[in-house]
Amino acid sequence: MSVKVLILICFLSAVLAYPRADRQDPWRQNPQPPQRQPQFNLQGGGSPKQGIDLSLDTRVPVWQSRNGRHEFDATGQYSQHLGGRYGNSPPNWGVGGQYTFRF
């Protein structure tokens, strides 16, 4: 009985290890990549005595290649402390870009 089980296991492993003909490399199929949506992140917190911290981060898709391997996004951020014992802080803000390559 153990010889039959061993032969069955060998047969199954050979069948499962053989590459399937219908599976192709997903990068060579050249499908349309999914549409990406803008991302927004708003955060805040604090207390009446200490003041409130606010932060906003965003990432907006600008360009994407046909196969989806290359992407460029515009980024931006804003933060500020409001109120509290020391009053309002000057606003901090920034803009930038992010390039992504998928291997």
A tleap script that builds the chain and sets N, CA, C and O, in Angstrom:
source leaprc.protein.ff14SB
mol = sequence {
  NMET SER VAL LYS VAL LEU ILE LEU ILE CYS
  PHE LEU SER ALA VAL LEU ALA TYR PRO ARG
  ALA ASP ARG GLN ASP PRO TRP ARG GLN ASN
  PRO GLN PRO PRO GLN ARG GLN PRO GLN PHE
  ASN LEU GLN GLY GLY GLY SER PRO LYS GLN
  GLY ILE ASP LEU SER LEU ASP THR ARG VAL
  PRO VAL TRP GLN SER ARG ASN GLY ARG HIE
  GLU PHE ASP ALA THR GLY GLN TYR SER GLN
  HIE LEU GLY GLY ARG TYR GLY ASN SER PRO
  PRO ASN TRP GLY VAL GLY GLY GLN TYR THR
  PHE ARG CPHE
}
set mol.1.N position { 0.812 -1.194 0.000 }
set mol.1.CA position { 0.000 0.000 0.000 }
set mol.1.C position { 0.860 1.265 0.000 }
set mol.1.O position { 0.516 2.243 -0.663 }
set mol.2.N position { 1.960 1.256 0.725 }
set mol.2.CA position { 2.809 2.440 0.790 }
set mol.2.C position { 3.467 2.738 -0.556 }
set mol.2.O position { 3.747 3.897 -0.862 }
set mol.3.N position { 3.716 1.714 -1.355 }
set mol.3.CA position { 4.292 1.929 -2.680 }
set mol.3.C position { 3.279 2.634 -3.578 }
set mol.3.O position { 3.643 3.517 -4.355 }
set mol.4.N position { 2.010 2.246 -3.473 }
set mol.4.CA position { 0.970 2.893 -4.274 }
set mol.4.C position { 0.803 4.358 -3.874 }
set mol.4.O position { 0.619 5.217 -4.735 }
set mol.5.N position { 0.866 4.642 -2.592 }
set mol.5.CA position { 0.754 6.030 -2.115 }
set mol.5.C position { 1.949 6.840 -2.595 }
set mol.5.O position { 1.795 7.988 -3.012 }
set mol.6.N position { 3.140 6.249 -2.538 }
set mol.6.CA position { 4.338 6.941 -3.007 }
set mol.6.C position { 4.242 7.239 -4.503 }
set mol.6.O position { 4.596 8.336 -4.934 }
set mol.7.N position { 3.773 6.286 -5.295 }
set mol.7.CA position { 3.611 6.503 -6.741 }
set mol.7.C position { 2.559 7.589 -6.995 }
set mol.7.O position { 2.742 8.432 -7.872 }
set mol.8.N position { 1.483 7.571 -6.247 }
set mol.8.CA position { 0.442 8.588 -6.399 }
set mol.8.C position { 0.976 9.984 -6.063 }
set mol.8.O position { 0.685 10.948 -6.771 }
set mol.9.N position { 1.739 10.087 -5.006 }
set mol.9.CA position { 2.325 11.388 -4.627 }
set mol.9.C position { 3.296 11.877 -5.693 }
set mol.9.O position { 3.293 13.059 -6.034 }
set mol.10.N position { 4.124 10.985 -6.221 }
set mol.10.CA position { 5.059 11.361 -7.291 }
set mol.10.C position { 4.313 11.826 -8.543 }
set mol.10.O position { 4.698 12.809 -9.176 }
set mol.11.N position { 3.246 11.111 -8.891 }
set mol.11.CA position { 2.458 11.481 -10.061 }
set mol.11.C position { 1.808 12.862 -9.872 }
set mol.11.O position { 1.852 13.699 -10.774 }
set mol.12.N position { 1.215 13.093 -8.714 }
set mol.12.CA position { 0.575 14.390 -8.452 }
set mol.12.C position { 1.585 15.532 -8.434 }
set mol.12.O position { 1.303 16.614 -8.950 }
set mol.13.N position { 2.743 15.305 -7.852 }
set mol.13.CA position { 3.744 16.373 -7.825 }
set mol.13.C position { 4.262 16.680 -9.221 }
set mol.13.O position { 4.556 17.835 -9.529 }
set mol.14.N position { 4.380 15.657 -10.079 }
set mol.14.CA position { 4.819 15.893 -11.455 }
set mol.14.C position { 3.772 16.658 -12.239 }
set mol.14.O position { 4.115 17.537 -13.030 }
set mol.15.N position { 2.501 16.341 -12.037 }
set mol.15.CA position { 1.428 17.036 -12.748 }
set mol.15.C position { 1.334 18.490 -12.291 }
set mol.15.O position { 1.184 19.392 -13.116 }
set mol.16.N position { 1.420 18.720 -10.988 }
set mol.16.CA position { 1.295 20.079 -10.470 }
set mol.16.C position { 2.525 20.940 -10.760 }
set mol.16.O position { 2.410 22.162 -10.846 }
set mol.17.N position { 3.695 20.324 -10.911 }
set mol.17.CA position { 4.918 21.070 -11.182 }
set mol.17.C position { 5.040 21.474 -12.647 }
set mol.17.O position { 5.772 22.411 -12.969 }
set mol.18.N position { 4.340 20.787 -13.533 }
set mol.18.CA position { 4.418 21.089 -14.957 }
set mol.18.C position { 3.708 22.415 -15.228 }
set mol.18.O position { 2.578 22.600 -14.778 }
set mol.19.N position { 4.348 23.353 -15.959 }
set mol.19.CA position { 3.703 24.651 -16.197 }
set mol.19.C position { 2.472 24.524 -17.083 }
set mol.19.O position { 2.439 23.740 -18.032 }
set mol.20.N position { 1.471 25.310 -16.747 }
set mol.20.CA position { 0.241 25.299 -17.539 }
set mol.20.C position { 0.414 26.199 -18.753 }
set mol.20.O position { 1.023 27.266 -18.669 }
set mol.21.N position { -0.123 25.760 -19.871 }
set mol.21.CA position { 0.032 26.510 -21.117 }
set mol.21.C position { -0.814 27.773 -21.124 }
set mol.21.O position { -0.453 28.736 -21.799 }
set mol.22.N position { -1.920 27.805 -20.401 }
set mol.22.CA position { -2.805 28.967 -20.450 }
set mol.22.C position { -2.330 30.119 -19.560 }
set mol.22.O position { -2.883 31.216 -19.635 }
set mol.23.N position { -1.332 29.893 -18.734 }
set mol.23.CA position { -0.836 30.964 -17.870 }
set mol.23.C position { 0.256 31.731 -18.600 }
set mol.23.O position { 1.252 31.147 -19.028 }
set mol.24.N position { 0.073 33.030 -18.741 }
set mol.24.CA position { 1.046 33.876 -19.393 }
set mol.24.C position { 1.547 34.908 -18.401 }
set mol.24.O position { 0.933 35.154 -17.362 }
set mol.25.N position { 2.662 35.495 -18.743 }
set mol.25.CA position { 3.220 36.551 -17.912 }
set mol.25.C position { 2.262 37.743 -17.939 }
set mol.25.O position { 1.940 38.233 -19.022 }
set mol.26.N position { 1.797 38.227 -16.778 }
set mol.26.CA position { 0.810 39.315 -16.799 }
set mol.26.C position { 1.333 40.605 -17.423 }
set mol.26.O position { 0.538 41.413 -17.901 }
set mol.27.N position { 2.652 40.820 -17.431 }
set mol.27.CA position { 3.187 42.051 -18.028 }
set mol.27.C position { 3.173 41.981 -19.551 }
set mol.27.O position { 3.190 43.019 -20.213 }
set mol.28.N position { 3.143 40.786 -20.113 }
set mol.28.CA position { 3.153 40.657 -21.570 }
set mol.28.C position { 1.756 40.644 -22.165 }
set mol.28.O position { 1.613 40.757 -23.382 }
set mol.29.N position { 0.754 40.515 -21.368 }
set mol.29.CA position { -0.616 40.525 -21.872 }
set mol.29.C position { -1.047 41.937 -22.236 }
set mol.29.O position { -1.952 42.115 -23.051 }
set mol.30.N position { -0.419 42.933 -21.649 }
set mol.30.CA position { -0.682 44.346 -21.888 }
set mol.30.C position { -2.147 44.714 -21.645 }
set mol.30.O position { -2.771 45.341 -22.502 }
set mol.31.N position { -2.703 44.337 -20.496 }
set mol.31.CA position { -4.061 44.792 -20.195 }
set mol.31.C position { -4.053 46.243 -19.764 }
set mol.31.O position { -3.005 46.784 -19.414 }
set mol.32.N position { -5.188 46.862 -19.787 }
set mol.32.CA position { -5.283 48.232 -19.303 }
set mol.32.C position { -5.172 48.216 -17.784 }
set mol.32.O position { -5.895 47.471 -17.124 }
set mol.33.N position { -4.279 49.026 -17.220 }
set mol.33.CA position { -4.160 49.052 -15.764 }
set mol.33.C position { -5.402 49.671 -15.131 }
set mol.33.O position { -6.087 50.465 -15.775 }
set mol.34.N position { -5.700 49.326 -13.894 }
set mol.34.CA position { -6.883 49.899 -13.240 }
set mol.34.C position { -6.708 51.395 -13.010 }
set mol.34.O position { -5.597 51.877 -12.790 }
set mol.35.N position { -7.813 52.114 -13.064 }
set mol.35.CA position { -7.773 53.548 -12.821 }
set mol.35.C position { -7.506 53.806 -11.346 }
set mol.35.O position { -8.171 53.240 -10.478 }
set mol.36.N position { -6.536 54.658 -11.070 }
set mol.36.CA position { -6.213 54.990 -9.686 }
set mol.36.C position { -6.970 56.241 -9.280 }
set mol.36.O position { -7.206 57.127 -10.102 }
set mol.37.N position { -7.346 56.311 -8.024 }
set mol.37.CA position { -8.114 57.425 -7.487 }
set mol.37.C position { -7.215 58.319 -6.637 }
set mol.37.O position { -6.236 57.838 -6.066 }
set mol.38.N position { -7.529 59.611 -6.543 }
set mol.38.CA position { -6.776 60.481 -5.628 }
set mol.38.C position { -6.941 60.000 -4.184 }
set mol.38.O position { -7.988 59.480 -3.800 }
set mol.39.N position { -5.882 60.185 -3.401 }
set mol.39.CA position { -5.905 59.787 -1.999 }
set mol.39.C position { -5.812 61.034 -1.127 }
set mol.39.O position { -4.972 61.903 -1.362 }
set mol.40.N position { -6.674 61.118 -0.126 }
set mol.40.CA position { -6.662 62.231 0.824 }
set mol.40.C position { -6.600 61.665 2.236 }
set mol.40.O position { -7.259 60.672 2.543 }
set mol.41.N position { -5.810 62.298 3.089 }
set mol.41.CA position { -5.686 61.868 4.476 }
set mol.41.C position { -5.761 63.115 5.359 }
set mol.41.O position { -4.877 63.970 5.307 }
set mol.42.N position { -6.816 63.216 6.167 }
set mol.42.CA position { -7.006 64.344 7.082 }
set mol.42.C position { -6.936 63.820 8.506 }
set mol.42.O position { -7.658 62.895 8.877 }
set mol.43.N position { -6.052 64.426 9.306 }
set mol.43.CA position { -5.887 64.006 10.688 }
set mol.43.C position { -5.934 65.226 11.584 }
set mol.43.O position { -5.569 66.329 11.176 }
set mol.44.N position { -6.383 65.019 12.796 }
set mol.44.CA position { -6.412 66.106 13.764 }
set mol.44.C position { -6.576 65.557 15.165 }
set mol.44.O position { -7.055 64.439 15.356 }
set mol.45.N position { -6.179 66.341 16.129 }
set mol.45.CA position { -6.324 65.901 17.507 }
set mol.45.C position { -5.759 66.942 18.449 }
set mol.45.O position { -5.044 67.855 18.035 }
set mol.46.N position { -6.083 66.795 19.701 }
set mol.46.CA position { -5.581 67.706 20.709 }
set mol.46.C position { -6.567 67.843 21.845 }
set mol.46.O position { -7.467 67.020 22.011 }
set mol.47.N position { -6.386 68.894 22.627 }
set mol.47.CA position { -7.278 69.166 23.752 }
set mol.47.C position { -7.478 70.674 23.852 }
set mol.47.O position { -6.693 71.437 23.289 }
set mol.48.N position { -8.531 71.120 24.569 }
set mol.48.CA position { -8.779 72.561 24.667 }
set mol.48.C position { -7.613 73.340 25.298 }
set mol.48.O position { -7.342 74.469 24.889 }
set mol.49.N position { -6.933 72.766 26.267 }
set mol.49.CA position { -5.827 73.476 26.923 }
set mol.49.C position { -4.552 73.478 26.086 }
set mol.49.O position { -3.792 74.446 26.109 }
set mol.50.N position { -4.322 72.402 25.354 }
set mol.50.CA position { -3.073 72.270 24.601 }
set mol.50.C position { -3.191 72.710 23.146 }
set mol.50.O position { -2.169 72.899 22.486 }
set mol.51.N position { -4.383 72.875 22.636 }
set mol.51.CA position { -4.570 73.256 21.240 }
set mol.51.C position { -4.832 72.039 20.359 }
set mol.51.O position { -4.899 70.908 20.839 }
set mol.52.N position { -4.977 72.294 19.080 }
set mol.52.CA position { -5.343 71.261 18.118 }
set mol.52.C position { -4.279 71.199 17.021 }
set mol.52.O position { -3.815 72.228 16.531 }
set mol.53.N position { -3.908 69.993 16.651 }
set mol.53.CA position { -3.005 69.768 15.521 }
set mol.53.C position { -3.824 69.271 14.341 }
set mol.53.O position { -4.618 68.340 14.476 }
set mol.54.N position { -3.630 69.892 13.186 }
set mol.54.CA position { -4.313 69.488 11.961 }
set mol.54.C position { -3.274 69.114 10.913 }
set mol.54.O position { -2.208 69.726 10.834 }
set mol.55.N position { -3.593 68.103 10.109 }
set mol.55.CA position { -2.693 67.667 9.054 }
set mol.55.C position { -3.514 67.150 7.877 }
set mol.55.O position { -4.483 66.415 8.067 }
set mol.56.N position { -3.130 67.530 6.673 }
set mol.56.CA position { -3.773 67.070 5.445 }
set mol.56.C position { -2.688 66.624 4.472 }
set mol.56.O position { -1.776 67.388 4.155 }
set mol.57.N position { -2.789 65.398 4.006 }
set mol.57.CA position { -1.871 64.849 3.000 }
set mol.57.C position { -2.695 64.386 1.814 }
set mol.57.O position { -3.794 63.857 1.982 }
set mol.58.N position { -2.166 64.584 0.612 }
set mol.58.CA position { -2.881 64.150 -0.593 }
set mol.58.C position { -1.888 63.596 -1.612 }
set mol.58.O position { -0.715 63.969 -1.643 }
set mol.59.N position { -2.401 62.696 -2.439 }
set mol.59.CA position { -1.617 62.097 -3.525 }
set mol.59.C position { -2.553 61.934 -4.717 }
set mol.59.O position { -3.572 61.249 -4.623 }
set mol.60.N position { -2.210 62.560 -5.833 }
set mol.60.CA position { -3.079 62.568 -7.009 }
set mol.60.C position { -2.320 61.963 -8.190 }
set mol.60.O position { -1.215 62.407 -8.501 }
set mol.61.N position { -2.900 60.952 -8.857 }
set mol.61.CA position { -2.235 60.375 -10.029 }
set mol.61.C position { -2.166 61.385 -11.177 }
set mol.61.O position { -3.153 62.038 -11.516 }
set mol.62.N position { -0.974 61.492 -11.762 }
set mol.62.CA position { -0.773 62.409 -12.887 }
set mol.62.C position { -0.601 61.633 -14.188 }
set mol.62.O position { -1.207 61.979 -15.203 }
set mol.63.N position { 0.230 60.574 -14.163 }
set mol.63.CA position { 0.531 59.823 -15.375 }
set mol.63.C position { 0.751 58.361 -15.026 }
set mol.63.O position { 1.289 58.041 -13.966 }
set mol.64.N position { 0.325 57.458 -15.940 }
set mol.64.CA position { 0.538 56.024 -15.787 }
set mol.64.C position { 0.783 55.437 -17.168 }
set mol.64.O position { 0.081 55.776 -18.121 }
set mol.65.N position { 1.784 54.549 -17.284 }
set mol.65.CA position { 2.078 53.940 -18.576 }
set mol.65.C position { 0.975 52.949 -18.955 }
set mol.65.O position { 0.124 52.603 -18.135 }
set mol.66.N position { 1.007 52.504 -20.207 }
set mol.66.CA position { -0.035 51.594 -20.693 }
set mol.66.C position { -0.082 50.281 -19.915 }
set mol.66.O position { -1.161 49.765 -19.624 }
set mol.67.N position { 1.092 49.745 -19.581 }
set mol.67.CA position { 1.107 48.458 -18.878 }
set mol.67.C position { 1.060 48.623 -17.362 }
set mol.67.O position { 1.037 47.617 -16.652 }
set mol.68.N position { 1.045 49.834 -16.842 }
set mol.68.CA position { 0.908 50.072 -15.416 }
set mol.68.C position { 2.180 49.937 -14.613 }
set mol.68.O position { 2.134 49.979 -13.383 }
set mol.69.N position { 3.322 49.775 -15.272 }
set mol.69.CA position { 4.573 49.609 -14.534 }
set mol.69.C position { 5.188 50.938 -14.132 }
set mol.69.O position { 5.934 50.988 -13.154 }
set mol.70.N position { 4.907 51.999 -14.842 }
set mol.70.CA position { 5.450 53.317 -14.528 }
set mol.70.C position { 4.304 54.234 -14.113 }
set mol.70.O position { 3.260 54.275 -14.762 }
set mol.71.N position { 4.515 54.971 -13.017 }
set mol.71.CA position { 3.494 55.907 -12.525 }
set mol.71.C position { 4.181 57.157 -11.988 }
set mol.71.O position { 5.290 57.101 -11.456 }
set mol.72.N position { 3.501 58.270 -12.139 }
set mol.72.CA position { 3.966 59.502 -11.501 }
set mol.72.C position { 2.774 60.157 -10.814 }
set mol.72.O position { 1.722 60.344 -11.425 }
set mol.73.N position { 2.946 60.505 -9.543 }
set mol.73.CA position { 1.894 61.122 -8.747 }
set mol.73.C position { 2.385 62.455 -8.202 }
set mol.73.O position { 3.561 62.606 -7.873 }
set mol.74.N position { 1.471 63.426 -8.108 }
set mol.74.CA position { 1.753 64.691 -7.433 }
set mol.74.C position { 1.327 64.545 -5.973 }
set mol.74.O position { 0.278 63.970 -5.682 }
set mol.75.N position { 2.137 65.064 -5.062 }
set mol.75.CA position { 1.848 64.962 -3.641 }
set mol.75.C position { 1.827 66.349 -3.018 }
set mol.75.O position { 2.464 67.276 -3.518 }
set mol.76.N position { 1.089 66.482 -1.924 }
set mol.76.CA position { 1.044 67.734 -1.187 }
set mol.76.C position { 0.702 67.486 0.269 }
set mol.76.O position { 0.043 66.502 0.602 }
set mol.77.N position { 1.152 68.383 1.136 }
set mol.77.CA position { 0.858 68.244 2.557 }
set mol.77.C position { 0.729 69.619 3.189 }
set mol.77.O position { 1.353 70.588 2.755 }
set mol.78.N position { -0.103 69.678 4.235 }
set mol.78.CA position { -0.315 70.905 5.009 }
set mol.78.C position { -0.529 70.511 6.456 }
set mol.78.O position { -1.258 69.559 6.733 }
set mol.79.N position { 0.095 71.225 7.389 }
set mol.79.CA position { -0.128 70.967 8.809 }
set mol.79.C position { 0.025 72.270 9.579 }
set mol.79.O position { 0.745 73.180 9.167 }
set mol.80.N position { -0.682 72.336 10.726 }
set mol.80.CA position { -0.631 73.536 11.560 }
set mol.80.C position { -1.159 73.195 12.954 }
set mol.80.O position { -2.036 72.347 13.117 }
set mol.81.N position { -0.595 73.886 13.957 }
set mol.81.CA position { -1.096 73.789 15.338 }
set mol.81.C position { -1.939 75.035 15.599 }
set mol.81.O position { -1.507 76.157 15.334 }
set mol.82.N position { -3.154 74.821 16.125 }
set mol.82.CA position { -4.075 75.940 16.368 }
set mol.82.C position { -4.429 76.009 17.843 }
set mol.82.O position { -4.754 74.997 18.464 }
set mol.83.N position { -4.361 77.215 18.399 }
set mol.83.CA position { -4.806 77.451 19.776 }
set mol.83.C position { -3.827 76.951 20.814 }
set mol.83.O position { -2.665 76.676 20.518 }
set mol.84.N position { -4.320 76.836 22.040 }
set mol.84.CA position { -3.496 76.356 23.129 }
set mol.84.C position { -2.734 77.482 23.807 }
set mol.84.O position { -2.948 78.659 23.517 }
set mol.85.N position { -1.854 77.111 24.702 }
set mol.85.CA position { -1.108 78.066 25.514 }
set mol.85.C position { -0.199 78.978 24.680 }
set mol.85.O position { -0.035 80.156 24.997 }
set mol.86.N position { 0.383 78.428 23.621 }
set mol.86.CA position { 1.340 79.207 22.825 }
set mol.86.C position { 0.749 79.767 21.536 }
set mol.86.O position { 1.479 80.349 20.735 }
set mol.87.N position { -0.536 79.607 21.320 }
set mol.87.CA position { -1.184 80.161 20.138 }
set mol.87.C position { -0.994 79.317 18.895 }
set mol.87.O position { -0.654 78.136 18.967 }
set mol.88.N position { -1.218 79.939 17.769 }
set mol.88.CA position { -1.140 79.243 16.488 }
set mol.88.C position { 0.301 79.178 15.991 }
set mol.88.O position { 1.072 80.123 16.161 }
set mol.89.N position { 0.649 78.065 15.382 }
set mol.89.CA position { 1.963 77.957 14.750 }
set mol.89.C position { 1.845 78.412 13.301 }
set mol.89.O position { 0.744 78.434 12.752 }
set mol.90.N position { 2.962 78.777 12.671 }
set mol.90.CA position { 2.889 79.068 11.240 }
set mol.90.C position { 2.576 77.779 10.476 }
set mol.90.O position { 2.990 76.696 10.890 }
set mol.91.N position { 1.861 77.891 9.385 }
set mol.91.CA position { 1.515 76.674 8.629 }
set mol.91.C position { 2.752 76.041 7.991 }
set mol.91.O position { 3.659 76.736 7.532 }
set mol.92.N position { 2.766 74.741 7.974 }
set mol.92.CA position { 3.801 73.980 7.273 }
set mol.92.C position { 3.145 73.351 6.047 }
set mol.92.O position { 2.099 72.711 6.158 }
set mol.93.N position { 3.752 73.531 4.894 }
set mol.93.CA position { 3.180 72.951 3.692 }
set mol.93.C position { 4.300 72.524 2.754 }
set mol.93.O position { 5.436 72.985 2.860 }
set mol.94.N position { 3.955 71.644 1.849 }
set mol.94.CA position { 4.927 71.170 0.880 }
set mol.94.C position { 4.242 70.497 -0.295 }
set mol.94.O position { 3.121 70.001 -0.183 }
set mol.95.N position { 4.933 70.488 -1.413 }
set mol.95.CA position { 4.464 69.813 -2.625 }
set mol.95.C position { 5.612 68.983 -3.172 }
set mol.95.O position { 6.779 69.256 -2.888 }
set mol.96.N position { 5.281 67.985 -3.945 }
set mol.96.CA position { 6.314 67.139 -4.520 }
set mol.96.C position { 5.740 66.184 -5.538 }
set mol.96.O position { 4.571 66.268 -5.915 }
set mol.97.N position { 6.582 65.281 -5.969 }
set mol.97.CA position { 6.183 64.265 -6.931 }
set mol.97.C position { 6.750 62.924 -6.523 }
set mol.97.O position { 7.759 62.851 -5.821 }
set mol.98.N position { 6.095 61.860 -6.966 }
set mol.98.CA position { 6.549 60.513 -6.643 }
set mol.98.C position { 6.473 59.658 -7.894 }
set mol.98.O position { 5.417 59.529 -8.513 }
set mol.99.N position { 7.615 59.070 -8.261 }
set mol.99.CA position { 7.692 58.161 -9.399 }
set mol.99.C position { 7.746 56.731 -8.870 }
set mol.99.O position { 8.486 56.447 -7.928 }
set mol.100.N position { 6.962 55.825 -9.472 }
set mol.100.CA position { 6.933 54.429 -9.055 }
set mol.100.C position { 7.186 53.543 -10.269 }
set mol.100.O position { 6.578 53.732 -11.323 }
set mol.101.N position { 8.090 52.574 -10.115 }
set mol.101.CA position { 8.340 51.557 -11.138 }
set mol.101.C position { 8.094 50.196 -10.515 }
set mol.101.O position { 8.669 49.880 -9.474 }
set mol.102.N position { 7.253 49.391 -11.135 }
set mol.102.CA position { 6.951 48.053 -10.635 }
set mol.102.C position { 7.774 47.025 -11.401 }
set mol.102.O position { 7.686 46.945 -12.626 }
set mol.103.N position { 8.562 46.248 -10.692 }
set mol.103.CA position { 9.413 45.218 -11.311 }
set mol.103.C position { 8.593 44.033 -11.742 }
set mol.103.O position { 9.137 43.069 -12.282 }
savepdb mol mol.pdb
quit
